[in-house]
C-alpha cells in the first residue's frame, strides 16, 4: 500500500525534496512499501471499494493534484 497524505494549511507538510508547485489539498507520497501486494491480497468483499488508475505510476508519481483526482481514478476495480 502506498500512503499519500494531503497538504494541510495547519501544518508545514510538504514533500521532502519536491520542487514543484503545490496547493492545499494536493496529495504527496508519504510512505512507499518495501514489499508489494496484489489485488488478490485484499479480501474479496473489499475489492469493490478499490478505485483504479490507468495513468498513475505510484512508484514515480510523488504528488497528486487534488483537482485531478477524478481524472486519475476513473473506475472501480472489477474482475
ChimeraX attribute file (.defattr): number of C-alpha atoms within 10 A of each C-alpha:
attribute: neighborCount
match mode: 1-to-1
recipient: residues
	/A:1	12
	/A:2	13
	/A:3	12
	/A:4	17
	/A:5	18
	/A:6	19
	/A:7	20
	/A:8	14
	/A:9	10
	/A:10	7
	/A:11	7
	/A:12	8
	/A:13	13
	/A:14	19
	/A:15	17
	/A:16	9
	/A:17	6
	/A:18	11
	/A:19	8
	/A:20	7
	/A:21	8
	/A:22	17
	/A:23	13
	/A:24	13
	/A:25	15
	/A:26	20
	/A:27	22
	/A:28	23
	/A:29	20
	/A:30	15
	/A:31	11
	/A:32	13
	/A:33	10
	/A:34	8
	/A:35	6
	/A:36	9
	/A:37	10
	/A:38	7
	/A:39	11
	/A:40	8
	/A:41	9
	/A:42	11
	/A:43	9
	/A:44	9
	/A:45	7
	/A:46	8
	/A:47	16
	/A:48	12
	/A:49	10
	/A:50	14
	/A:51	13
	/A:52	14
	/A:53	17
	/A:54	10
	/A:55	11
	/A:56	13
	/A:57	9
	/A:58	16
	/A:59	10
	/A:60	8
	/A:61	11
	/A:62	15
	/A:63	21
	/A:64	20
	/A:65	17
	/A:66	17
	/A:67	10
	/A:68	10
	/A:69	13
	/A:70	10
	/A:71	12
	/A:72	17
	/A:73	15
	/A:74	13
	/A:75	13
	/A:76	12
	/A:77	13
	/A:78	10
	/A:79	5
